Amino acid sequence: MKVTFIGAAHEVTGSCTLIESSGVYYLVDCGMEQGKNVYENIPLPVAPSEIAAVILTHAHIDHSGMLPKLYRDGFRGVIYSTEATRRLADIMLRDTAHIEAMEAEWKSRKSVRSGGEPVLPMYDINDVIGTMKLFRGCSYGVEVLVVGGVKLRFFDIGHLLGSACVEIKLNEAGVEKTIIFSGDVGNTNHPIIRDPQPIYGGDYLVLESTYGNRLHLPPEGDPYEELAGYINRAFDRGGSVIIPSFAVGRTQELLYMIREIKLKGLVKSRPNFPVYLDSPLAKEATEIFMNCDPDYFDGEMRALIDAGVNPIWNDDLIFSETAEDSKRINTDMQPKVIISASGMCEAGRIRHHLKHNLWRPENIILFAGYQSAGTLGRTILDGARSVKLFGEEVAIRAEICSLHGTSGHADVDGLTGWYEAMKKRPGTVFVNHGDTESCEALRDRLIEQFGCEAIAPFSGTVFDLMTNEIVYDAVGVPVKEQKEKGGKSASTTRAEKIYNTLVETATELLAVAKRCAGRPNSELAAFTSRIRELINKYR
């Protein structure tokens, strides 16, 4: 009966933990690393085909993003999650597969030109479709018998629609042990979803530590008034508010808040200001939010729905369906609010909005979520004077702000308070899902405040749950940043890779045009007309 820590060990992303009980293997989460990669993760120590089940705490890509790769490599077990997590994972994994395909296309062109082999995406849409067939949706609080005799229960952890901590009961040779995985512990008093729910407890706890060494700054007064204040300030000087937002979860909370702001008349100069939601994924997620079981929501949200009110809709909300719709937003100079993904500015349409708006001093760029080290969002938030977007250096003259009290993660008091409320507090706590400073600070506080055993394991650490001892104590292996000739980092952002794909395609188009000499005039005219249409569309 052992647990092996694989991902999100002294790092925030890439959650993945292997459990072995009575010779059967289980994974808790199977996430993708995002942002800066600090430490090497060990490879999965067993073949994917040997894994009986994956237990998924929630749909965010840093917890679910490698599931299709696991499927591609042979996994055919069951994936247990809440029903809302299943529905959100479907759209998020499809979106990730699309990005993977675009990246692979760009790498293939580069490889083939230099005499190499084509590059395949890590996974594709068919892998996502196959993965989704393995899901089994579960309800909160209902015990489920998992293959191999393991029992599990999900409890609402208040981080995202359908997010959960999971209680896992293992039984080997007549000895039963209960291990709890916190997943991502939510913040309190957030709109739409419930606060983290208390649970009874168990023998062991794997606890996240995103904010394990700090407290959230209190809102500058009422959070709705704070958001309205930023909108008023930008509008008064003729500017707009641009909000990089996570497509799933944070966007829906912002729409809820904006509806309330309009209802209360907190933006008096422009009460009917337009709100652009420029993210196809966010639109899909919003539809899932509005068509799921009301039991996922908090009392206020349910009361509005029961009264026939759509809590995340307002009459001035405009969905941008196409790339052309997105482009038109920045040709309209009237003050407005733009909400676009991705939340850390690493990909998506937000990068175009930043290119058009960062250099305008009348605008406000408002961050409403965690920004990982190494991301564009973190660079801007940390005070950079300029950033490179699509090969162009863009000056930062807009006002850069953060919306307080919107974090989806509990702070250190929230984490320790959730642990303290357990009737049977686990005697051993494994601290993960945080950078080194955060997870070690939370580890030390748990030891000091509660006298429990607390460990901050690195990837590769193995712990025996039967004997309550470390079998193998791994050390952190820092990632060596790969360099290209000239010293440039080999890691480029997804958006830059997509842009490079565009440039490569345009180069191919020129080569095709040059080979058209001698073709009939009618073909040349038709070809020219189609190219001209594209030029006029994207000029």
C-alpha positions in Angstrom: 0.0 0.0 0.0 2.2 2.8 -1.3 1.8 6.3 -2.7 4.3 7.7 -5.3 4.4 11.5 -5.9 4.9 12.3 -9.6 3.7 15.8 -10.4 3.0 19.2 -8.7 5.8 18.4 -6.2 7.4 21.7 -5.2 5.5 23.1 -8.3 2.0 24.4 -8.8 1.0 22.5 -11.9 1.1 19.0 -13.3 -0.8 17.2 -10.5 -0.3 13.5 -10.6 0.0 10.9 -7.8 0.2 7.1 -8.1 -1.4 4.8 -5.5 -0.7 1.1 -5.3 -2.9 -1.2 -3.2 -3.1 -5.0 -3.3 -1.2 -4.9 -6.5 -3.7 -2.6 -8.2 -2.6 0.9 -9.5 -4.6 4.1 -9.4 -3.8 7.7 -10.4 -5.2 10.8 -8.7 -5.2 13.5 -11.3 -3.1 13.4 -14.5 -2.3 17.0 -15.2 -0.2 19.0 -17.6 2.6 21.3 -16.5 2.0 24.9 -17.3 4.2 28.0 -17.0 7.7 27.7 -15.8 8.9 24.2 -15.2 11.3 24.2 -12.2 11.9 20.5 -11.3 12.0 17.3 -13.3 9.2 14.9 -12.8 9.8 11.2 -12.8 8.2 9.2 -15.6 5.1 7.1 -14.7 6.7 4.0 -13.0 4.1 1.6 -14.4 2.6 1.1 -17.9 -0.6 3.1 -18.5 -2.3 -0.1 -19.4 -1.7 -1.4 -15.8 -3.6 1.5 -14.2 -7.0 0.4 -13.1 -8.5 3.9 -12.6 -7.9 7.6 -12.6 -9.6 9.7 -9.9 -10.0 13.3 -11.2 -10.4 16.1 -8.7 -11.5 18.8 -11.2 -11.3 19.8 -14.9 -8.5 22.4 -14.9 -5.7 21.3 -17.4 -3.0 21.2 -14.7 -5.0 18.4 -13.2 -6.6 16.7 -16.3 -4.5 17.7 -19.3 -2.4 14.5 -19.7 -5.4 12.1 -19.6 -5.6 11.8 -23.5 -1.8 11.1 -23.5 -2.4 8.4 -20.9 -5.2 7.0 -23.2 -2.9 7.2 -26.3 -0.3 5.2 -24.4 -2.7 2.4 -23.5 -4.8 3.3 -20.5 -8.3 1.8 -20.7 -9.4 1.9 -17.1 -12.2 4.0 -15.6 -12.0 7.8 -14.9 -14.0 8.8 -11.8 -15.1 12.4 -11.4 -18.1 14.5 -10.7 -20.5 14.9 -13.6 -19.8 18.6 -13.9 -16.1 17.9 -14.1 -16.7 15.3 -16.8 -18.6 17.9 -18.9 -16.0 20.6 -18.4 -13.1 18.3 -19.1 -14.6 17.4 -22.4 -14.5 21.0 -23.8 -11.1 21.8 -22.1 -9.4 18.7 -23.4 -10.7 19.3 -26.9 -9.3 22.8 -26.8 -5.9 21.5 -25.6 -5.9 18.9 -28.4 -6.5 21.7 -31.0 -3.5 23.7 -29.6 -1.4 20.6 -29.6 -2.2 20.0 -33.3 -1.2 23.5 -34.2 2.1 23.3 -32.3 2.9 19.9 -34.0 2.2 21.3 -37.4 4.7 24.1 -36.9 7.4 21.8 -35.5 6.8 19.4 -38.4 7.5 22.0 -41.0 10.7 23.0 -39.2 11.8 19.4 -38.8 11.1 18.3 -42.4 12.9 21.3 -43.8 16.0 20.3 -41.9 15.8 16.7 -43.1 14.1 15.4 -40.0 10.9 13.4 -39.4 7.4 14.9 -39.0 6.4 15.8 -35.4 3.2 14.3 -34.0 1.1 16.1 -31.4 1.2 14.7 -27.9 -2.4 13.7 -28.5 -5.2 14.5 -30.9 -9.0 14.9 -30.9 -9.5 11.1 -31.3 -7.6 10.5 -28.1 -9.9 13.0 -26.4 -13.0 11.3 -27.7 -11.6 7.9 -26.5 -10.7 9.4 -23.1 -14.2 10.8 -22.6 -15.8 7.4 -23.1 -13.9 6.2 -20.0 -15.5 8.8 -17.6 -17.9 7.8 -14.9 -19.7 10.8 -13.3 -20.3 10.6 -9.6 -22.3 12.6 -7.1 -21.0 14.4 -4.0 -21.0 12.4 -0.8 -21.9 9.0 -2.4 -19.5 6.2 -1.8 -18.4 4.5 -5.0 -16.8 1.0 -5.1 -13.8 1.3 -7.5 -12.3 -1.6 -9.4 -9.9 -3.5 -7.1 -12.0 -3.0 -4.0 -11.1 0.6 -3.3 -13.9 3.0 -2.1 -14.0 6.7 -2.8 -16.2 9.7 -2.1 -16.1 13.2 -3.6 -16.8 16.3 -1.5 -17.4 19.8 -2.8 -14.1 21.8 -2.3 -15.4 25.1 -3.7 -12.7 25.7 -6.3 -14.5 25.2 -9.6 -17.8 23.9 -10.8 -17.7 20.2 -9.9 -14.3 20.4 -8.1 -13.8 18.0 -5.3 -11.6 16.7 -2.6 -11.6 12.9 -2.6 -11.7 10.4 0.3 -10.1 7.1 -0.8 -10.4 4.0 1.4 -7.7 1.4 0.7 -7.8 -2.2 2.1 -4.9 -4.6 2.0 -4.5 -7.8 4.0 -7.3 -6.7 6.2 -5.7 -3.3 7.0 -7.8 -0.3 6.0 -6.2 3.2 5.5 -8.0 6.4 4.4 -6.1 8.9 2.3 -7.6 12.3 1.4 -6.6 14.4 -1.6 -7.6 18.0 -1.2 -7.5 18.8 -4.9 -7.5 22.6 -5.1 -9.1 24.1 -2.0 -11.4 27.0 -2.9 -11.6 30.4 -1.4 -14.7 31.4 0.6 -17.5 33.8 -0.2 -17.2 33.5 -4.0 -20.2 33.8 -6.3 -21.9 30.9 -8.0 -20.3 27.9 -6.2 -20.4 26.8 -2.6 -17.6 27.3 -0.1 -15.3 24.3 0.6 -17.3 21.7 2.5 -16.0 20.1 5.8 -15.1 16.4 5.8 -14.6 13.9 8.5 -11.0 13.1 8.0 -8.7 10.1 7.7 -5.2 8.7 8.2 -3.4 10.7 5.5 -3.9 13.9 3.7 -2.4 15.3 0.4 -2.9 19.0 0.7 -2.3 21.7 -1.9 -0.2 24.8 -1.1 -0.7 27.3 -3.9 -0.9 30.1 -1.3 0.7 28.1 1.5 3.0 31.0 2.6 0.7 34.0 2.3 -2.7 35.6 3.0 -5.0 37.1 0.4 -5.1 40.8 0.4 -8.6 41.9 1.6 -10.8 43.5 -1.0 -10.6 47.3 -1.2 -14.1 47.5 0.3 -16.9 45.6 -1.4 -15.5 43.5 -4.3 -18.3 44.6 -6.6 -17.5 48.3 -5.9 -13.8 47.6 -6.4 -14.5 46.1 -9.9 -16.9 49.0 -10.6 -14.2 51.4 -9.5 -11.7 50.2 -12.1 -14.4 50.3 -14.8 -15.3 53.9 -13.8 -11.7 55.0 -13.7 -10.9 53.7 -17.2 -14.2 55.0 -18.7 -13.7 58.5 -17.2 -10.5 58.9 -19.2 -12.0 57.3 -22.4 -10.4 53.9 -21.9 -11.4 50.3 -21.6 -10.9 47.5 -19.1 -9.2 44.4 -20.5 -9.4 41.3 -18.2 -7.3 38.3 -18.9 -9.4 35.5 -17.5 -9.5 31.7 -17.2 -12.2 30.5 -19.5 -13.7 28.2 -17.0 -14.7 29.4 -13.6 -13.2 32.9 -13.3 -15.0 34.2 -16.4 -18.4 33.1 -15.1 -17.7 34.7 -11.7 -16.8 38.0 -13.5 -20.0 37.9 -15.6 -22.0 37.3 -12.4 -20.3 40.4 -10.8 -20.8 42.6 -13.8 -24.5 41.7 -13.9 -24.7 42.8 -10.2 -22.8 46.0 -11.0 -25.2 46.9 -13.7 -28.2 46.0 -11.6 -27.0 48.3 -8.8 -26.1 51.2 -11.1 -22.5 51.4 -10.0 -21.2 52.7 -13.3 -23.3 55.8 -13.7 -21.5 57.4 -16.6 -22.2 54.4 -18.9 -24.8 52.1 -17.3 -25.2 50.1 -20.5 -21.5 49.6 -21.2 -20.7 46.8 -23.5 -19.1 43.6 -22.2 -17.3 41.5 -24.8 -16.7 37.8 -24.0 -14.0 36.9 -26.5 -13.2 33.2 -25.9 -15.0 30.3 -27.6 -14.0 28.0 -24.7 -15.5 30.5 -22.2 -18.7 30.6 -24.1 -19.0 26.8 -24.1 -18.2 26.7 -20.4 -20.8 29.4 -19.6 -23.4 27.2 -21.4 -22.4 24.3 -19.2 -22.7 26.4 -16.1 -26.2 27.4 -17.0 -27.3 23.9 -17.8 -26.0 21.8 -14.9 -27.5 20.5 -11.8 -28.4 23.5 -9.5 -27.1 21.5 -6.5 -23.6 22.6 -7.6 -24.5 26.2 -6.8 -24.6 28.2 -3.6 -27.9 29.4 -2.1 -27.8 32.8 -3.8 -27.2 31.4 -7.2 -30.0 28.8 -6.8 -32.4 31.4 -5.6 -31.8 33.5 -8.7 -32.3 30.5 -11.0 -35.5 29.5 -9.1 -36.7 33.1 -9.7 -36.2 32.7 -13.4 -33.1 35.0 -13.5 -30.0 34.1 -15.5 -27.3 35.2 -13.0 -24.4 35.4 -15.5 -26.2 37.2 -18.3 -26.7 40.9 -19.0 -28.3 42.6 -22.0 -25.0 44.2 -23.0 -23.1 41.0 -23.1 -21.6 40.3 -26.6 -20.1 36.9 -27.5 -17.3 37.0 -30.1 -17.9 33.9 -32.2 -15.3 34.3 -35.0 -11.8 35.7 -35.4 -13.4 38.5 -37.4 -15.7 39.3 -34.4 -12.6 39.4 -32.2 -10.8 41.8 -34.5 -13.7 44.2 -34.6 -13.6 44.7 -30.9 -10.3 46.7 -31.2 -11.6 48.9 -34.0 -14.4 50.2 -31.8 -12.9 52.9 -29.6 -15.9 53.3 -27.2 -15.2 52.4 -23.6 -15.9 48.7 -22.9 -15.0 45.7 -20.8 -13.2 42.9 -22.7 -12.9 39.5 -21.0 -10.7 37.0 -22.9 -8.6 33.9 -22.3 -6.1 32.7 -21.5 -5.9 33.8 -17.9 -2.1 33.9 -17.7 -1.9 35.4 -21.2 0.1 32.5 -22.6 -2.2 31.8 -25.5 -5.6 32.7 -26.9 -7.2 35.9 -28.1 -6.1 37.9 -25.0 -2.7 38.3 -26.6 -4.2 40.2 -29.5 -6.1 42.5 -27.1 -2.9 43.1 -25.1 -1.1 44.1 -28.3 -3.8 46.6 -29.2 -4.3 48.0 -25.7 -1.2 47.7 -23.5 0.4 50.8 -25.0 -2.7 53.0 -24.4 -2.4 54.9 -21.0 -6.2 55.4 -20.8 -6.8 51.6 -20.5 -6.7 49.3 -17.5 -5.4 45.7 -17.7 -7.1 44.0 -14.8 -5.8 40.6 -13.6 -8.3 38.5 -11.7 -6.4 35.3 -11.0 -3.1 33.6 -10.1 -0.2 34.3 -12.5 2.5 31.6 -12.5 6.1 32.4 -12.7 7.4 32.5 -16.2 4.1 33.5 -17.8 3.4 36.6 -19.8 0.7 37.6 -17.2 3.3 37.4 -14.4 5.8 39.4 -16.4 3.3 42.2 -17.0 2.1 42.1 -13.3 5.6 42.3 -12.1 6.2 45.7 -13.7 7.8 45.0 -17.1 8.1 48.1 -19.2 7.4 46.3 -22.5 6.7 42.8 -23.8 7.0 41.0 -27.1 3.8 40.0 -28.8 3.7 38.4 -32.2 7.3 39.5 -32.9 6.6 43.1 -32.0 7.8 44.9 -28.9 4.8 46.5 -27.2 5.3 49.3 -24.6 3.3 49.0 -21.4 1.6 52.3 -20.7 -1.8 51.0 -19.6 -2.6 50.9 -15.8 -1.9 47.4 -14.5 -4.2 46.3 -11.6 -5.3 43.2 -9.7 -8.8 42.5 -8.5 -8.4 41.5 -4.9 -10.4 38.7 -3.3 -11.0 36.8 -6.5 -8.5 34.0 -6.1 -9.9 30.5 -6.6 -7.5 29.1 -4.0 -7.6 29.3 -0.3 -4.8 31.2 1.4 -2.7 29.7 4.2 -5.4 30.4 6.9 -8.0 28.8 4.7 -5.9 25.7 4.1 -5.1 25.3 7.8 -8.6 26.1 8.8 -10.0 23.4 6.5 -7.6 20.9 8.0 -8.4 22.0 11.6 -12.1 21.5 11.0 -11.7 17.7 10.4 -13.0 15.6 13.3 -10.3 13.0 12.5 -7.3 15.1 11.5 -4.8 13.0 9.4 -1.6 12.4 11.4 0.5 12.7 8.3 0.1 15.4 5.7 1.9 15.5 2.3 2.1 19.1 1.0 2.1 19.6 -2.8 0.8 21.9 -5.5 2.9 24.9 -4.6 6.3 26.3 -5.2 9.1 25.4 -2.8 8.6 28.5 -0.6 4.8 27.8 -0.4 4.9 24.1 0.3 7.7 24.3 2.8 6.1 27.2 4.6 2.8 25.3 4.9 4.6 22.1 6.0 6.4 24.0 8.8 3.1 25.7 9.9 1.3 22.4 10.1 4.0 20.9 12.2 4.1 24.0 14.5 0.4 24.5 14.9 -0.9 21.0 15.0 2.1 18.8 15.8 1.3 16.5 12.9 3.9 14.9 10.6 4.1 17.0 7.5 6.2 16.3 4.4 6.8 18.3 1.3 7.9 15.5 -1.1 9.8 15.9 -4.4 8.8 13.9 -7.5 9.8 10.3 -7.1 9.2 10.1 -3.3 7.5 6.8 -2.3 5.7 6.5 1.0 4.4 3.2 2.5 0.9 3.8 4.0 1.0 0.5 5.9 4.2 1.1 7.8 3.9 4.9 7.8 7.4 5.5 6.5 9.2 6.9 3.5 10.4 4.1 1.3 12.3 6.4 -1.0 13.1 10.1 -0.3 13.6 11.8 -3.6 15.6 15.0 -4.1 14.5 17.8 -6.4 16.3 17.7 -9.8 16.2 21.2 -11.3 15.2 21.4 -15.0 18.0 22.4 -17.2 16.8 25.0 -19.6 17.6 24.0 -23.2 19.3 26.6 -25.3 19.3 27.0 -29.0 22.3 28.4 -30.9 22.8 32.0 -30.0 21.7 31.4 -26.4 17.9 31.8 -27.0 15.7 29.7 -24.8 14.2 26.8 -26.8 10.9 27.2 -25.0 8.6 29.6 -26.7 5.0 30.4 -25.8 2.2 28.6 -27.5 1.0 31.8 -29.1 4.4 32.5 -30.6 4.4 29.0 -32.1 1.0 29.5 -33.6 2.2 32.8 -35.0 5.2 31.0 -36.5 2.9 28.5 -38.1 1.0 31.3 -39.7 4.3 32.8 -41.1 5.4 29.4 -42.4 2.1 28.9 -44.1 2.3 32.3 -45.8 5.8 31.5 -47.1 4.4 28.3 -48.6 1.6 30.2 -50.2 4.2 32.5 -51.9 6.0 29.4 -53.2 2.8 28.0 -54.6 2.0 31.3 -56.3 5.4 31.4 -58.0 4.8 27.9 -59.4 1.5 29.0 -61.0 3.3 30.5 -64.1 1.7 29.3 -67.3 -1.6 28.3 -65.7 -4.9 29.5 -67.4 -5.8 33.1 -66.8 -9.1 32.0 -65.2 -7.3 29.9 -62.6 -4.8 32.7 -61.8 -7.7 35.2 -61.5 -9.6 32.9 -59.1 -6.5 32.2 -57.0 -5.7 35.9 -56.8 -9.3 36.7 -55.8 -9.2 34.2 -52.9 -5.9 35.6 -51.6 -7.2 39.1 -51.9 -10.2 38.2 -49.8 -8.0 36.9 -47.0 -5.8 40.0 -47.2 -8.8 42.3 -47.0 -10.3 40.2 -44.1 -7.2 40.4 -41.9 -5.7 43.7 -42.9 
